[in-house]
Amino acid sequence: MGKIFIFVLLWNLVGNPFLALIILLAILYVLDRRYVGIFPSVTRPFRRARQISRLRTQISLNPNDVTSKFELARLLAERKKYREAQELLLQIEDRYEHSAEYWTDLGYANIRLDRLEEGEQQMLRGLEINPRVQYGRPYLRLAEAFRHSDRDKALRYLREFQDIQSSSSEAYYLLGNTYRALGQSAEAKQAFSESVTVYRSLPKYKKRQERGWALRSFLAGLR
Protein backbone atom coordinates (compact mmCIF):
# COMPACT_ATOMS: atom_id res chain seq x y z
CA MET A 1 0.00 0.00 0.00
CA GLY A 2 2.83 2.37 0.86
CA LYS A 3 4.46 1.95 -2.55
CA ILE A 4 1.13 2.55 -4.30
CA PHE A 5 0.58 5.72 -2.28
CA ILE A 6 4.07 6.99 -3.15
CA PHE A 7 3.50 6.13 -6.83
CA VAL A 8 0.21 8.02 -6.92
CA LEU A 9 1.82 10.97 -5.15
CA LEU A 10 4.71 11.03 -7.63
CA TRP A 11 2.26 10.72 -10.52
CA ASN A 12 0.40 13.77 -9.27
CA LEU A 13 3.65 15.68 -8.82
CA VAL A 14 5.25 14.94 -12.20
CA GLY A 15 2.08 14.39 -14.23
CA ASN A 16 3.42 11.31 -16.02
CA PRO A 17 2.88 7.71 -14.77
CA PHE A 18 5.96 6.34 -16.55
CA LEU A 19 8.23 9.02 -15.12
CA ALA A 20 6.65 8.48 -11.69
CA LEU A 21 7.40 4.74 -11.95
CA ILE A 22 11.03 5.40 -12.92
CA ILE A 23 11.45 7.77 -9.96
CA LEU A 24 9.86 5.22 -7.60
CA LEU A 25 12.15 2.45 -8.81
CA ALA A 26 15.17 4.74 -8.42
CA ILE A 27 14.14 5.53 -4.83
CA LEU A 28 13.67 1.83 -4.05
CA TYR A 29 17.05 1.02 -5.59
CA VAL A 30 18.85 3.67 -3.53
CA LEU A 31 17.14 2.53 -0.33
CA ASP A 32 17.96 -1.10 -1.07
CA ARG A 33 21.63 -0.37 -1.76
CA ARG A 34 21.85 1.69 1.42
CA TYR A 35 20.01 -0.56 3.84
CA VAL A 36 19.40 -4.04 2.39
CA GLY A 37 21.52 -5.13 -0.58
CA ILE A 38 19.18 -7.30 -2.65
CA PHE A 39 19.59 -5.46 -5.95
CA PRO A 40 22.91 -5.80 -7.79
CA SER A 41 25.08 -2.73 -8.15
CA VAL A 42 24.44 -1.06 -11.52
CA THR A 43 27.88 0.55 -11.37
CA ARG A 44 29.82 -2.65 -10.62
CA PRO A 45 30.11 -3.84 -14.29
CA PHE A 46 31.41 -0.44 -15.37
CA ARG A 47 33.95 -0.29 -12.53
CA ARG A 48 35.09 -3.80 -13.38
CA ALA A 49 35.47 -2.94 -17.07
CA ARG A 50 37.61 0.07 -16.16
CA GLN A 51 39.73 -2.06 -13.84
CA ILE A 52 40.24 -4.66 -16.58
CA SER A 53 41.26 -1.98 -19.07
CA ARG A 54 43.66 -0.44 -16.55
CA LEU A 55 45.25 -3.79 -15.75
CA ARG A 56 45.66 -4.72 -19.41
CA THR A 57 47.48 -1.44 -19.98
CA GLN A 58 49.66 -2.03 -16.92
CA ILE A 59 50.60 -5.53 -18.09
CA SER A 60 51.37 -4.33 -21.63
CA LEU A 61 53.80 -1.82 -20.13
CA ASN A 62 55.25 -4.33 -17.67
CA PRO A 63 54.75 -7.98 -18.73
CA ASN A 64 56.42 -9.14 -15.48
CA ASP A 65 53.78 -7.54 -13.25
CA VAL A 66 52.48 -10.75 -11.68
CA THR A 67 50.25 -8.92 -9.19
CA SER A 68 48.34 -7.24 -11.99
CA LYS A 69 48.04 -10.55 -13.84
CA PHE A 70 46.56 -12.22 -10.75
CA GLU A 71 44.07 -9.42 -10.24
CA LEU A 72 43.14 -9.39 -13.93
CA ALA A 73 42.58 -13.16 -13.91
CA ARG A 74 40.09 -12.79 -11.07
CA LEU A 75 38.18 -10.05 -12.81
CA LEU A 76 38.06 -12.06 -16.03
CA ALA A 77 36.71 -15.07 -14.12
CA GLU A 78 33.96 -12.83 -12.74
CA ARG A 79 33.05 -12.04 -16.35
CA LYS A 80 33.09 -15.78 -17.13
CA LYS A 81 36.16 -15.47 -19.35
CA TYR A 82 37.65 -18.58 -17.80
CA ARG A 83 40.04 -19.49 -20.62
CA GLU A 84 41.82 -16.16 -20.51
CA ALA A 85 41.84 -16.23 -16.71
CA GLN A 86 43.40 -19.71 -16.73
CA GLU A 87 46.08 -18.68 -19.20
CA LEU A 88 47.07 -15.70 -17.05
CA LEU A 89 47.19 -17.81 -13.90
CA LEU A 90 49.42 -20.41 -15.56
CA GLN A 91 51.87 -17.64 -16.47
CA ILE A 92 52.43 -16.77 -12.80
CA GLU A 93 52.42 -20.24 -11.23
CA ASP A 94 56.07 -20.08 -10.16
CA ARG A 95 55.40 -16.93 -8.12
CA TYR A 96 52.25 -18.19 -6.41
CA GLU A 97 52.88 -21.90 -5.92
CA HIS A 98 52.47 -21.51 -2.15
CA SER A 99 49.31 -19.38 -2.37
CA ALA A 100 46.01 -21.00 -1.42
CA GLU A 101 44.13 -18.24 -3.24
CA TYR A 102 46.06 -18.96 -6.43
CA TRP A 103 45.32 -22.69 -6.49
CA THR A 104 41.63 -22.30 -5.71
CA ASP A 105 41.26 -19.65 -8.42
CA LEU A 106 43.10 -21.79 -10.97
CA GLY A 107 41.09 -24.83 -9.96
CA TYR A 108 37.82 -22.97 -10.35
CA ALA A 109 38.79 -21.75 -13.82
CA ASN A 110 39.61 -25.32 -14.88
CA ILE A 111 36.35 -26.63 -13.44
CA ARG A 112 34.44 -24.06 -15.47
CA LEU A 113 36.40 -25.20 -18.52
CA ASP A 114 35.15 -28.79 -17.89
CA ARG A 115 38.55 -29.96 -16.68
CA LEU A 116 36.91 -31.31 -13.57
CA GLU A 117 39.54 -33.69 -12.21
CA GLU A 118 42.40 -31.22 -12.70
CA GLY A 119 40.38 -28.37 -11.22
CA GLU A 120 39.39 -30.45 -8.20
CA GLN A 121 43.01 -31.36 -7.41
CA GLN A 122 44.09 -27.73 -7.69
CA MET A 123 41.32 -26.52 -5.42
CA LEU A 124 42.12 -29.22 -2.88
CA ARG A 125 45.77 -28.14 -3.01
CA GLY A 126 44.70 -24.62 -2.13
CA LEU A 127 42.50 -25.91 0.70
CA GLU A 128 45.38 -27.98 1.99
CA ILE A 129 47.52 -24.84 2.21
CA ASN A 130 44.71 -22.95 3.96
CA PRO A 131 41.47 -24.82 4.81
CA ARG A 132 39.67 -21.50 5.36
CA VAL A 133 40.74 -19.87 2.09
CA GLN A 134 37.95 -17.67 0.67
CA TYR A 135 35.91 -18.51 3.77
CA GLY A 136 35.48 -22.09 2.60
CA ARG A 137 33.68 -21.18 -0.64
CA PRO A 138 35.84 -23.57 -2.72
CA TYR A 139 33.98 -26.42 -0.99
CA LEU A 140 30.70 -25.04 -2.31
CA ARG A 141 32.14 -24.75 -5.79
CA LEU A 142 33.34 -28.33 -5.64
CA ALA A 143 29.95 -29.49 -4.40
CA GLU A 144 28.27 -27.70 -7.29
CA ALA A 145 30.74 -29.17 -9.78
CA PHE A 146 30.02 -32.75 -8.67
CA ARG A 147 26.29 -32.45 -8.06
CA HIS A 148 25.48 -34.43 -11.23
CA SER A 149 28.42 -36.81 -11.52
CA ASP A 150 29.15 -37.76 -7.89
CA ARG A 151 26.39 -36.96 -5.42
CA ASP A 152 28.20 -38.47 -2.40
CA LYS A 153 31.28 -36.39 -3.07
CA ALA A 154 29.17 -33.25 -3.49
CA LEU A 155 27.49 -33.85 -0.11
CA ARG A 156 30.88 -34.49 1.50
CA TYR A 157 32.15 -31.14 0.27
CA LEU A 158 29.03 -29.48 1.66
CA ARG A 159 29.74 -30.96 5.07
CA GLU A 160 33.30 -29.66 4.86
CA PHE A 161 31.92 -26.21 4.17
CA GLN A 162 29.52 -26.44 7.12
CA ASP A 163 32.43 -27.28 9.42
CA ILE A 164 34.07 -23.97 8.48
CA GLN A 165 31.11 -21.58 8.22
CA SER A 166 28.75 -21.13 11.15
CA SER A 167 28.24 -17.39 11.58
CA SER A 168 27.45 -16.02 8.13
CA SER A 169 24.02 -15.53 6.59
CA GLU A 170 25.61 -15.46 3.16
CA ALA A 171 27.29 -18.81 3.77
CA TYR A 172 24.03 -20.51 4.75
CA TYR A 173 22.25 -18.95 1.78
CA LEU A 174 24.86 -20.38 -0.59
CA LEU A 175 24.67 -23.69 1.24
CA GLY A 176 20.89 -23.75 0.82
CA ASN A 177 21.15 -23.09 -2.89
CA THR A 178 23.66 -25.88 -3.30
CA TYR A 179 21.49 -28.33 -1.36
CA ARG A 180 18.53 -27.31 -3.52
CA ALA A 181 20.57 -27.97 -6.67
CA LEU A 182 21.27 -31.45 -5.30
CA GLY A 183 17.57 -32.05 -4.73
CA GLN A 184 17.94 -31.97 -0.94
CA SER A 185 14.86 -29.84 -0.26
CA ALA A 186 14.66 -30.40 3.49
CA GLU A 187 18.34 -29.60 3.99
CA ALA A 188 18.00 -26.53 1.77
CA LYS A 189 15.11 -25.16 3.85
CA GLN A 190 17.09 -25.82 7.02
CA ALA A 191 20.07 -23.91 5.64
CA PHE A 192 17.87 -20.95 4.66
CA SER A 193 16.33 -20.99 8.15
CA GLU A 194 19.79 -21.05 9.71
CA SER A 195 20.75 -18.04 7.59
CA VAL A 196 17.90 -16.00 9.10
CA THR A 197 18.68 -17.27 12.61
CA VAL A 198 22.34 -16.33 12.27
CA TYR A 199 21.37 -12.86 11.05
CA ARG A 200 19.19 -12.26 14.10
CA SER A 201 22.08 -13.16 16.40
CA LEU A 202 24.61 -10.82 14.77
CA PRO A 203 25.69 -7.55 16.35
CA LYS A 204 24.29 -4.41 14.74
CA TYR A 205 27.48 -3.52 12.89
CA LYS A 206 27.41 -6.91 11.10
CA LYS A 207 23.73 -6.91 10.26
CA ARG A 208 24.10 -4.26 7.56
CA GLN A 209 26.33 -6.44 5.39
CA GLU A 210 24.34 -9.63 6.04
CA ARG A 211 20.80 -8.21 5.78
CA GLY A 212 20.45 -8.82 2.06
CA TRP A 213 21.51 -12.46 2.39
CA ALA A 214 19.08 -13.02 5.27
CA LEU A 215 16.23 -11.58 3.19
CA ARG A 216 17.20 -13.73 0.21
CA SER A 217 17.21 -16.75 2.50
CA PHE A 218 13.81 -15.90 3.92
CA LEU A 219 12.32 -15.61 0.43
CA ALA A 220 14.06 -18.77 -0.76
CA GLY A 221 12.71 -20.66 2.22
CA LEU A 222 9.17 -19.81 1.13
CA ARG A 223 9.55 -21.56 -2.21
N, C-alpha and C positions, 0 to 999 in steps of 0.2 A: 504493500500500500504506500509506503514511504517513497519508493522509487517512482510510482505512478504520480504521486502528488508533485514530486520534484519535476518530473517530465512535463506535467501540465503547466506548472509554474514557469518553467523555461520556455515552453511553447508560447505562453501568453507574453513573455518578455521579448522573445526574438521574433515571434510571428511566423515561424517556419518549423513544422514538426520534424523535418529531417535534420535541420541545424540543431534543434533542441535535443534530438536523440544523440547526435555527435557530441554535444557538450556534456550530456549526461554520462555517456560512455567514457569520455575523457576524465570526468570527475571520479567515476568509479575506478578507473585505472590508476589514477594518482593515489587515491585512498588505499587501494589494494597494495600498490608498491610500497607505500609508507607504513602500513600497519599489518598486512596479511602476507602477501607474497605468492598468491595463486597464479596471477597472470605472468607470462614470461616478459622479460625486459625487451622493449622494442628497440632499444639502443645497443643491446649486446651484440647482435650480428654486425653492426657497423663498426663498433669498437674492435671486434675481433678481426674484421677485414683490414682495418688500419694497422693493427698489430702485425698481421701476417705480411702486409706490404712492407712495413718497417723492418721486420726481421729478414725478409728476402733481400732487401737492400743491404742490410748489415752483413749478411752472409756473402753477398756478391763482392763486397769490399774486403771482407776478411773471411776467406773460406775455412780458416782454422778456428772460428768462433764456435766452439762446441756448445756453449751455454745457449746461444741463440738457436742453434740447430735443435737442441732438446726442447726448447720452448716452442719453436715453430712446429715440431712434430706433434706436440700436444694439441696445439690449435688446429692443425690439419685433421687430427683424429676427431676432434669435436665437430668438424665439418664433414666427417665421414670419408675423408680422403686418406684411407688407410694405407694404400700402396705407397704413396709419397711419404707418409709418416714413417712407415716401416723402413723405407730406404734411407731416410735421414738418421733414424735410430741406429741402423747397422753401421753407418759411417762413424759413429762416435762410441762404439762398443768398448774400445780399449780404454776410454777415459771414464766409463761409467760401469765397469764390470762388477763393482762392489756396491752399486746403488740398487736398493730395492725398488725405488720408483722407476728406474730405467727398465728393469726386467719385467715389471708388471705392465708397463706401457707397451713394451715391445711384444709381450705375450698377447695383450689385448688386440693389438693391430693384426697379429698373425691369426688370431681366432676369427676376427672379422673378415679375414681373407681366406677363410675356410681351411686354414692350416691348423686344425684343432689340436692334434697331438703336440706339435712343436710349441704352439701358443700356451698350452696347458703347462708344459715343462718349464717354460720361461716364467710364467706367472708364479708357479710353485717355487722357483728359484728365488724370485723376489720376496715371496712370503717367508721363505726360509731365512733370508737375511733379516727381515723385519716382519714378524707375524701381524703387526698392526699397521702395515703400510696402507695408506689411503683409507684409514679407518676400517680396514677389513673388506672394502668394496670388491677387491679382486675375487673374493669367495663368491659374491653374488654374480659376478660376471662369468665365473666358471660354472656355477649352477645353471645359469641361463644357457650357456653354451651346450651343456650336456642334457638339457631337459628332454630332448627327443631321443637321443642315442643311448643314454645311460642314466636312467631315472635314479637308481640307487646312489650313484656318484653325485648327481645333482643334489639330492637330499643331504648327503654327507657334507657337501660344501656349504649348504645352508646352515647346518648345525655348527660348522666351524665359524661361520659368520656370527651366529647367535652367541657363541662363547665370547666373542670380542665386543659386540655392541649390545649395550643394555640401557643406555641413557640418552638415546637419540630418537626423536620422532621420525626424522628422515630415514634412519636405518630401518625401523620397523615398517615404515611405508614401503620401502624398497623390498624388504623381506616379504611383505604381504603380496606385492605384485609378482614376485618370483614364485611364491607358493601357488598363486592363482594360475600362473602360466603352466605349472606342473599339474594342475587339476586338483590341488589340495585345498578345497574350498574352506573347510573348517579351520585349517591351519592359517589360511589367508585372513579369514575374519578375526582370528585370535591375534594375529600380528597387527592388523589395523586397530583393534581395540587396545592393544598394548601401546601403540603409537600415541593414542589420545591420552591414555593413563600416564605415560611418561611425560607428556606435555604438561599435564595438570600438576605434576610434582616438581617441575623445573622452577628455579628462581626467576624473578621477573626479568632480569637482564638477558636470560637465555630464551625466554618465551618469544621474544620478537623474531628471532631467526628461525624458530621451530614452528611458529604458528601456522604458516602455510602448509607444512607437511602434516600437522595434526588435522587441519581442515580437510586436506585431501584424503587422509586416512578415514576420517569420519564419513565422508561421502562415499568412499570406496567400500566401506563396511556396510553401507545400505544396499549395495547392488547384489 
